[in-house]
Amino acid sequence: MVPYAPYLYALYMASVDGFAMAMLKAKHLGFIKNMFIFPITMLIYSFQPLIFYKSLSSESMSIMNVLWDVMSDVIVALIGYFVFGEVFTIQQCIGIVFCVIGITLLGVK
């Protein structure tokens, strides 16, 4: 198995999270008027368990879940900042940096 496979699986799952959350935020802000965004995001999320199942061939359940969660947090924060103009405090920025450090440490064997 490729040593960076867990990162790729986690990145894929986190990207799905980021996309779906961005669509829901855009709907909430009125940028998207169509009500079909709800079933679309549910359909997108319905593939997550399949990808997570496949990811278990490359890493343990606990590590994969943490990688996915932390990458999702970072991606969603970046989308919030760059796309929706959300502002973070210094404390929140430090927390995001610690998340990135945590991802790196989890991948070291």
KOLVONU-736957 format. One line per 3 residues: number of its first residue (from 1); their letters; for each residue y, x, z of N, C-alpha, C, O, CB. Coordinates in nm, 3 decimals, padded with zeros to 5 digits. Atoms other than C-alpha are relative to their C-alpha. Glycine has a CB too. Layout:
BEGIN
NUM> A> Y:X:Z:Y:X:Z:Y:X:Z:Y:X:Z:Y:X:Z  ...
//
This chain:
BEGIN
1> MVP> -00.119:00.085:00.000:00.000:00.000:00.000:00.124:00.089:00.000:00.126:00.195:00.062:00.000:-00.096:00.122  -00.126:-00.072:00.010:00.351:00.117:-00.079:00.067:00.002:00.138:00.075:-00.103:00.202:00.094:-00.064:-00.107  -00.056:-00.007:-00.136:00.522:00.242:00.242:00.125:-00.086:00.021:00.154:-00.126:00.133:00.033:00.142:00.033
4> YAP> -00.120:00.081:-00.016:00.839:00.047:00.173:-00.026:-00.148:-00.032:00.069:-00.226:-00.038:00.111:00.053:-00.089  00.033:00.140:00.030:00.657:-00.280:00.092:00.050:-00.097:00.108:00.103:-00.203:00.073:-00.151:-00.015:-00.016  -00.052:00.095:-00.101:00.744:-00.441:00.430:00.150:-00.026:-00.016:00.197:-00.138:00.003:-00.027:00.052:00.140
7> YLY> -00.144:00.017:00.021:01.112:-00.379:00.357:00.027:-00.092:-00.119:00.118:-00.175:-00.115:00.068:00.136:-00.022  -00.021:00.083:00.118:01.081:-00.538:00.014:-00.032:-00.147:00.028:00.041:-00.237:-00.014:-00.085:00.051:-00.117  00.033:00.138:-00.038:00.905:-00.845:00.150:00.110:-00.059:00.088:00.155:-00.171:00.066:-00.136:-00.005:00.073
10> ALY> -00.104:00.049:-00.092:01.162:-00.878:00.429:00.131:-00.023:-00.075:00.201:-00.121:-00.049:00.022:00.100:00.115  -00.123:00.015:00.077:01.449:-00.827:00.185:-00.007:-00.125:-00.088:00.092:-00.198:-00.100:00.024:00.124:-00.087  00.016:00.120:00.082:01.311:-01.096:-00.044:00.018:-00.126:00.085:00.094:-00.216:00.048:-00.139:-00.001:-00.068
13> MAS> -00.010:00.118:-00.086:01.269:-01.345:00.241:00.142:-00.018:00.054:00.192:-00.130:00.064:-00.100:00.010:00.116  -00.137:00.008:-00.050:01.613:-01.260:00.380:00.097:-00.043:-00.109:00.193:-00.114:-00.082:00.043:00.136:00.057  -00.084:00.043:00.112:01.769:-01.305:00.035:-00.013:-00.149:-00.023:00.086:-00.216:-00.054:-00.036:00.077:-00.127
16> VDG> 00.021:00.145:00.011:01.615:-01.651:00.014:00.079:-00.071:00.110:00.145:-00.171:00.084:-00.152:-00.036:00.008  -00.077:00.057:-00.110:01.764:-01.727:00.356:00.149:00.001:-00.033:00.219:-00.100:-00.018:-00.026:00.078:00.131  -00.142:-00.014:00.029:02.103:-01.597:00.250:00.047:-00.095:-00.108:00.152:-00.158:-00.096:00.031:00.141:-00.041
19> FAM> -00.036:00.091:00.109:02.107:-01.795:-00.074:00.005:-00.144:00.048:00.101:-00.216:00.021:-00.099:00.014:-00.115  00.006:00.139:-00.046:02.002:-02.120:00.091:00.113:-00.030:00.098:00.175:-00.136:00.090:-00.135:-00.029:00.064  -00.108:00.022:-00.097:02.248:-02.081:00.378:00.137:-00.002:-00.066:00.224:-00.079:-00.027:-00.004:00.108:00.108
22> AML> -00.128:00.000:00.073:02.530:-01.999:00.138:00.020:-00.132:-00.073:00.132:-00.185:-00.077:00.005:00.117:-00.101  -00.011:00.129:00.069:02.454:-02.314:-00.062:00.036:-00.111:00.099:00.118:-00.198:00.069:-00.131:-00.034:-00.073  -00.031:00.102:-00.101:02.459:-02.524:00.255:00.142:00.014:00.052:00.210:-00.086:00.075:-00.100:00.009:00.116
25> KAK> -00.139:-00.022:-00.044:02.787:-02.365:00.370:00.097:-00.048:-00.107:00.198:-00.111:-00.076:00.024:00.151:00.031  -00.085:00.046:00.109:02.938:-02.431:00.027:00.005:-00.153:-00.005:00.110:-00.211:-00.032:-00.049:00.056:-00.135  00.003:00.147:-00.005:02.827:-02.796:00.052:00.085:-00.050:00.117:00.160:-00.147:00.103:-00.146:-00.051:00.013
28> HLG> -00.077:00.040:-00.118:02.975:-02.820:00.402:00.151:00.012:-00.024:00.229:-00.072:00.021:-00.040:00.086:00.121  -00.143:-00.022:00.028:03.309:-02.682:00.279:00.052:-00.084:-00.116:00.172:-00.085:-00.143:00.024:00.146:-00.029  -00.043:00.086:00.110:03.314:-02.922:-00.015:00.002:00.069:-00.135:00.046:00.009:-00.233:00.134:-00.054:00.028
31> FIK> 00.004:-00.069:00.127:03.266:-02.659:-00.287:-00.108:-00.059:-00.091:-00.096:-00.057:-00.214:-00.026:00.150:00.022  00.109:00.064:00.073:02.944:-02.835:-00.391:00.002:-00.148:00.038:-00.007:-00.182:00.156:-00.140:00.066:00.031  -00.007:00.144:-00.025:02.963:-03.212:-00.427:-00.136:-00.068:-00.011:-00.156:-00.176:00.045:00.097:-00.065:-00.098
34> NMF> 00.129:00.060:00.028:02.606:-03.278:-00.536:-00.088:-00.007:00.125:-00.101:00.092:00.197:-00.071:00.079:-00.109  00.088:00.018:-00.116:02.372:-03.419:-00.269:-00.139:00.061:-00.022:-00.218:00.070:00.072:-00.014:-00.148:00.033  00.131:-00.059:00.028:02.072:-03.258:-00.442:-00.015:00.139:00.061:-00.123:00.198:00.055:-00.022:00.008:-00.149
37> IFP> 00.008:-00.133:-00.060:02.155:-02.932:-00.263:-00.097:00.000:00.118:-00.160:00.102:00.145:00.140:00.046:00.046  00.091:00.006:-00.114:01.953:-03.050:00.038:-00.147:00.013:-00.043:-00.219:00.096:00.013:00.020:-00.130:00.077  00.139:-00.021:00.043:01.621:-03.096:-00.144:-00.022:00.135:-00.068:-00.131:00.191:-00.061:-00.041:-00.112:-00.094
40> ITM> 00.013:-00.131:00.065:01.688:-02.779:-00.343:-00.020:00.109:00.105:-00.109:00.193:00.090:00.124:00.032:-00.087  00.017:-00.102:-00.105:01.732:-02.569:-00.027:-00.133:-00.018:00.073:-00.195:00.080:00.113:00.117:-00.006:00.100  00.130:00.022:-00.063:01.424:-02.733:00.127:-00.112:00.054:-00.088:-00.208:00.112:-00.037:-00.023:-00.150:00.029
43> LIY> 00.100:-00.053:00.092:01.224:-02.643:-00.183:-00.001:00.153:00.004:-00.108:00.215:00.005:00.027:-00.049:-00.143  -00.010:-00.146:-00.008:01.350:-02.284:-00.168:-00.067:00.049:00.128:-00.146:00.144:00.125:00.149:00.046:-00.005  00.058:-00.041:-00.128:01.257:-02.257:00.200:-00.151:-00.023:00.007:-00.221:00.044:00.083:00.068:-00.075:00.114
46> SFQ> 00.142:00.031:-00.007:00.912:-02.405:00.135:-00.087:00.116:-00.048:-00.207:00.119:-00.019:-00.030:-00.123:-00.082  00.077:-00.116:00.046:00.806:-02.078:-00.032:-00.005:00.112:00.103:-00.083:00.206:00.088:00.059:00.053:-00.130  -00.005:-00.106:-00.101:00.887:-01.868:00.275:-00.136:00.027:00.065:-00.174:00.143:00.078:00.100:-00.036:00.107
49> PLI> 00.130:-00.030:-00.063:00.546:-01.913:00.446:-00.096:00.073:-00.094:-00.175:00.157:-00.048:-00.064:-00.129:00.047  00.088:-00.070:00.094:00.367:-01.800:00.130:00.035:00.147:-00.011:-00.054:00.233:-00.015:00.008:-00.066:-00.138  -00.044:-00.139:00.009:00.574:-01.485:00.106:-00.031:00.072:00.131:-00.075:00.187:00.130:00.151:00.008:-00.032
52> FYK> 00.031:-00.062:-00.129:00.534:-01.419:00.478:-00.149:00.030:00.010:-00.189:00.136:00.059:00.045:-00.092:00.115  00.145:-00.021:00.000:00.157:-01.461:00.443:-00.037:00.123:-00.080:-00.118:00.205:-00.036:-00.073:-00.123:-00.056  00.027:-00.116:00.085:00.151:-01.208:00.161:00.049:00.129:00.066:-00.014:00.234:00.052:00.066:-00.018:-00.139
55> SLS> -00.057:-00.120:-00.064:00.369:-00.967:00.362:-00.089:00.055:00.111:-00.080:00.172:00.146:00.137:-00.032:00.056  00.087:-00.045:-00.109:00.107:-00.953:00.637:-00.103:00.103:-00.046:-00.166:00.169:00.037:-00.072:-00.119:00.061  00.090:-00.104:00.050:-00.102:-00.731:00.410:00.064:00.138:00.010:-00.005:00.240:-00.005:-00.039:-00.029:-00.145
58> SES> -00.069:-00.129:-00.005:00.161:-00.459:00.450:00.045:00.040:00.140:00.075:00.157:00.163:00.118:-00.004:-00.090  -00.051:-00.031:-00.134:00.263:-00.483:00.818:-00.046:-00.109:00.096:-00.090:-00.216:00.054:00.156:00.012:00.001  00.040:00.099:-00.100:00.187:-00.663:01.143:00.096:-00.119:00.002:00.210:-00.109:-00.044:-00.007:00.065:00.140
61> MSI> -00.080:00.121:-00.006:00.315:-01.013:01.206:00.130:00.021:00.077:00.236:-00.022:00.033:-00.081:-00.113:00.063  -00.119:-00.017:-00.083:00.557:-00.910:01.480:00.106:00.086:-00.069:00.224:00.053:-00.067:-00.037:00.062:00.135  -00.097:-00.087:00.069:00.717:-00.628:01.282:00.058:-00.069:-00.122:00.179:-00.061:-00.146:-00.066:00.133:-00.041
64> MNV> -00.051:00.071:00.118:00.743:-00.837:00.964:00.101:-00.105:00.040:00.204:-00.121:-00.026:-00.115:-00.064:-00.079  -00.093:00.104:-00.042:00.909:-01.119:01.153:00.134:00.059:00.044:00.239:00.005:00.011:-00.060:-00.083:00.114  -00.125:-00.062:-00.044:01.164:-00.888:01.314:00.077:00.056:-00.120:00.198:00.039:-00.128:-00.028:00.112:00.103
67> LWD> -00.067:-00.051:00.120:01.238:-00.714:00.982:00.069:-00.113:-00.077:00.184:-00.101:-00.118:-00.101:00.073:-00.092  -00.054:00.115:00.072:01.288:-01.049:00.815:00.121:-00.058:00.072:00.224:-00.084:00.010:-00.108:-00.108:-00.018  -00.110:00.058:-00.077:01.506:-01.187:01.095:00.126:00.085:-00.004:00.236:00.035:-00.027:-00.044:-00.020:00.144
70> VMS> -00.118:-00.088:-00.006:01.732:-00.885:01.119:00.063:00.015:-00.138:00.186:00.010:-00.150:-00.038:00.138:00.056  -00.057:-00.009:00.135:01.770:-00.843:00.743:00.071:-00.129:-00.038:00.176:-00.127:-00.102:-00.110:00.032:-00.103  -00.063:00.128:00.028:01.847:-01.213:00.717:00.135:-00.009:00.070:00.234:-00.054:00.011:-00.091:-00.117:00.044
73> DVI> -00.127:00.002:-00.073:02.115:-01.181:00.986:00.106:00.084:-00.069:00.221:00.042:-00.082:-00.020:00.050:00.143  -00.095:-00.090:00.065:02.278:-00.889:00.808:00.045:-00.058:-00.134:00.165:-00.059:-00.164:-00.063:00.139:-00.021  -00.036:00.056:00.131:02.266:-01.053:00.462:00.089:-00.123:00.016:00.187:-00.138:-00.056:-00.127:-00.037:-00.079
76> VAL> -00.081:00.120:-00.022:02.402:-01.384:00.593:00.139:00.038:00.050:00.238:-00.024:00.011:-00.069:-00.094:00.100  -00.131:-00.046:-00.048:02.681:-01.200:00.777:00.083:00.055:-00.115:00.203:00.028:-00.124:-00.017:00.107:00.110  -00.072:-00.055:00.116:02.774:-01.012:00.459:00.047:-00.111:-00.094:00.159:-00.106:-00.145:-00.088:00.099:-00.076
79> IGY> -00.041:00.113:00.084:02.777:-01.335:00.257:00.115:-00.075:00.066:00.212:-00.113:00.000:-00.119:-00.095:-00.025  -00.108:00.068:-00.072:02.990:-01.499:00.525:00.132:00.075:-00.013:00.236:00.013:-00.032:-00.036:-00.017:00.146  -00.122:-00.080:00.006:03.238:-01.212:00.517:00.057:00.006:-00.142:00.175:-00.022:-00.163:-00.029:00.142:00.051
82> FVF> -00.050:-00.023:00.135:03.261:-01.147:00.142:00.019:-00.127:-00.081:00.110:-00.133:-00.164:-00.094:00.091:-00.072  -00.011:00.121:00.081:03.209:-01.497:00.000:00.086:-00.106:00.066:00.168:-00.170:00.000:-00.139:-00.056:-00.027  -00.069:00.108:-00.068:03.347:-01.729:00.265:00.118:00.047:00.086:00.184:-00.035:00.149:-00.097:-00.076:00.085
85> GEV> -00.115:-00.052:-00.072:03.606:-01.501:00.425:-00.008:-00.012:00.151:00.095:-00.017:00.218:00.121:-00.070:-00.046  00.014:00.006:-00.144:03.464:-01.522:00.775:00.041:00.134:00.061:00.024:00.239:-00.001:-00.146:-00.035:00.040  -00.051:-00.120:-00.067:03.610:-01.272:01.023:-00.089:00.029:00.121:-00.130:-00.062:00.193:00.150:-00.019:00.044
88> FTI> 00.083:-00.042:-00.112:03.409:-01.072:01.277:00.081:00.083:00.097:00.174:00.154:00.058:-00.122:00.080:-00.048  -00.064:-00.084:-00.101:03.519:-00.916:01.602:-00.064:00.139:-00.005:-00.167:00.159:-00.068:-00.013:-00.063:00.142  00.056:-00.135:-00.010:03.460:-00.548:01.674:-00.138:-00.005:00.064:-00.230:00.063:00.019:00.094:00.093:00.081
91> QQC> 00.128:00.013:-00.069:03.180:-00.645:01.911:-00.108:-00.052:-00.096:-00.221:-00.003:-00.094:00.013:-00.095:00.120  00.097:00.054:00.096:03.009:-00.847:01.636:-00.036:00.105:-00.105:-00.152:00.115:-00.145:00.056:-00.126:-00.067  00.027:-00.107:00.097:03.044:-00.558:01.389:-00.093:00.105:00.059:-00.184:00.153:-00.008:00.131:00.067:-00.046
94> IGI> 00.088:-00.097:-00.066:02.885:-00.321:01.640:-00.142:-00.058:00.009:-00.240:00.015:-00.009:00.053:00.035:00.143  00.130:00.065:-00.005:02.601:-00.572:01.681:-00.073:00.007:-00.134:-00.193:00.030:-00.138:00.015:-00.146:00.043  00.060:-00.009:00.134:02.542:-00.576:01.305:-00.047:00.143:-00.027:-00.154:00.163:-00.085:00.101:-00.045:-00.108
97> VFC> 00.041:-00.141:00.017:02.533:-00.194:01.302:-00.128:00.027:00.079:-00.218:00.094:00.028:00.114:00.096:00.046  00.123:-00.016:-00.079:02.274:-00.201:01.581:-00.119:-00.067:-00.067:-00.231:-00.016:-00.060:00.019:-00.057:00.141  00.108:00.066:00.075:02.070:-00.447:01.373:-00.052:00.091:-00.110:-00.173:00.104:-00.129:00.049:-00.133:-00.060
100> VIG> 00.041:-00.091:00.108:02.067:-00.201:01.083:-00.077:00.118:00.058:-00.178:00.160:00.001:00.123:00.050:-00.081  00.072:-00.110:-00.066:01.964:00.080:01.319:-00.139:-00.048:00.042:-00.237:00.025:00.030:00.079:00.053:00.123  00.128:00.055:-00.041:01.689:-00.146:01.452:-00.097:-00.014:-00.116:-00.216:00.016:-00.102:00.021:-00.135:00.066
103> ITL> 00.085:00.010:00.119:01.556:-00.214:01.102:-00.056:00.136:-00.035:-00.175:00.150:-00.064:00.078:-00.058:-00.120  00.043:-00.137:00.034:01.542:00.160:01.037:-00.106:00.047:00.097:-00.207:00.103:00.055:00.119:00.096:00.002  00.096:-00.045:-00.100:01.362:00.232:01.364:-00.134:-00.073:-00.010:-00.239:-00.014:00.015:00.057:-00.018:00.139
106> LGV> 00.125:00.075:00.013:01.106:-00.043:01.304:-00.085:00.051:-00.115:-00.208:00.044:-00.109:00.030:-00.148:-00.021  00.074:-00.048:00.115:01.010:00.107:00.972:-00.059:00.139:00.016:-00.142:00.180:-00.065:00.087:-00.001:-00.118  00.050:-00.136:-00.022:00.942:00.455:01.113:-00.136:-00.007:00.067:-00.155:-00.076:00.167:00.099:00.083:00.087
109> K> 00.135:00.001:-00.059:00.576:00.518:01.181:-00.035:00.137:00.054:-00.144:00.156:00.108:-00.106:-00.044:-00.103
//
